[in-house]
Amino acid sequence: MKNMEIYDASRAVPQEAQKPFNNGSFSGTDINPMWRIRKLTELFGACGVGWYYEVISERCETYGNNEMAIVDLNLYIKVDGEWSKPIYGTGGNTIVKETKSGTKFSDEGYKMALTDALSVAAKALGIGARLHVQAILLNAVGVLDRQLLAVQ
């Protein structure tokens, strides 16, 4: 496998797998988690056969009156018949949040943190890289430079 083969095959995200978001303090484009799983499967084979992840820790961290589920994992991919070294990812999501209207609880916090961690690990392979580069450019200069995007 050539150095940029995985990156080049997975950097573009189809429009139907993109969803804009604005959580009040940060805005951007979310990538559908099932699209990432599909891309991993297209590139390496079925989960458990050509790729898999191993959760290395799950924890709850408290920040003021808010609690976050944090998941750390290692992603492994099989390339040319050999398993990769671990590709680390960490993710988090709120499980208890204080709002103006009271305390909100989420029973999906750990699941969402795992999905976030998997997306971070997949990003290291270039999966969805075009959107990540766009976000960096928009945040750094405030203007999207199409010439810069053409090179990534």
SVG drawing of the C-alpha trace seen along z (x, -y; Angstrom):
<svg xmlns="http://www.w3.org/2000/svg" viewBox="-37 -36 41 48">
<polyline fill="none" stroke="black" stroke-width="0.4" points="0.0,0.0 1.3,-3.4 1.6,-6.2 -1.3,-8.3 -3.6,-5.6 -5.9,-5.4 -6.0,-9.2 -6.8,-9.9 -9.5,-7.2 -11.3,-8.6 -10.7,-12.3 -13.9,-13.4 -17.2,-13.2 -20.4,-13.0 -22.9,-15.8 -25.5,-13.4 -23.0,-12.4 -22.6,-16.0 -24.7,-17.9 -24.0,-21.5 -24.2,-22.1 -23.9,-25.0 -23.8,-24.2 -23.5,-27.8 -19.8,-27.8 -18.6,-26.0 -20.0,-25.4 -18.9,-23.2 -19.9,-20.2 -20.6,-16.9 -19.8,-13.7 -22.3,-10.9 -20.8,-8.1 -22.3,-5.4 -20.5,-6.9 -17.2,-6.5 -18.0,-2.9 -18.9,-2.3 -15.7,-3.9 -13.6,-1.7 -15.5,1.3 -14.9,0.3 -11.2,-0.1 -10.4,2.8 -13.3,5.2 -16.0,6.0 -15.6,4.9 -13.8,7.6 -12.2,9.0 -10.4,6.0 -10.7,3.5 -11.7,3.3 -11.4,1.1 -10.5,1.9 -11.8,-0.4 -8.9,-1.1 -10.7,-3.2 -14.1,-4.7 -14.4,-7.3 -16.6,-10.1 -15.1,-13.5 -16.8,-16.3 -16.5,-20.0 -18.4,-22.2 -22.0,-20.9 -21.5,-19.0 -20.3,-15.5 -18.6,-14.1 -18.3,-10.5 -14.8,-10.1 -13.8,-7.0 -10.3,-6.2 -9.8,-3.5 -7.3,-2.0 -8.3,-1.4 -6.6,1.4 -6.7,1.9 -5.5,4.8 -3.4,3.8 -1.8,6.3 -2.6,9.1 -1.0,7.4 -2.6,5.7 -1.6,2.1 -0.1,0.6 -2.9,-1.0 -4.4,-4.2 -5.4,-6.1 -8.6,-8.1 -10.3,-9.8 -13.8,-11.2 -16.3,-12.7 -19.9,-13.7 -22.0,-15.2 -24.0,-12.9 -25.1,-15.5 -25.5,-19.2 -26.8,-22.1 -28.9,-24.4 -31.0,-27.5 -34.1,-25.2 -32.5,-22.7 -30.4,-19.6 -30.4,-17.5 -29.3,-13.9 -28.2,-11.7 -28.2,-7.9 -26.3,-8.0 -23.2,-9.8 -20.8,-6.8 -22.1,-5.6 -21.6,-9.1 -18.2,-9.4 -17.2,-6.0 -18.4,-7.3 -16.4,-10.5 -13.3,-8.5 -13.7,-6.3 -14.0,-9.4 -10.8,-10.8 -8.9,-7.6 -10.3,-7.5 -9.3,-11.1 -5.7,-10.0 -6.1,-7.8 -7.5,-10.8 -11.2,-9.7 -13.1,-12.9 -9.9,-14.9 -11.3,-17.5 -13.9,-18.7 -11.3,-18.9 -9.0,-20.9 -11.9,-23.2 -12.6,-23.8 -9.0,-24.6 -8.8,-27.1 -12.1,-28.7 -11.1,-29.0 -7.6,-30.2 -8.3,-32.8 -12.1,-33.2 -12.3,-32.8 -12.3,-29.6 -9.5,-29.6 -10.5,-27.3 -6.9,-27.1 -5.7,-25.8 -8.5,-23.2 -7.5,-21.9 -4.2,-20.6 -5.5,-18.6"/>
</svg>
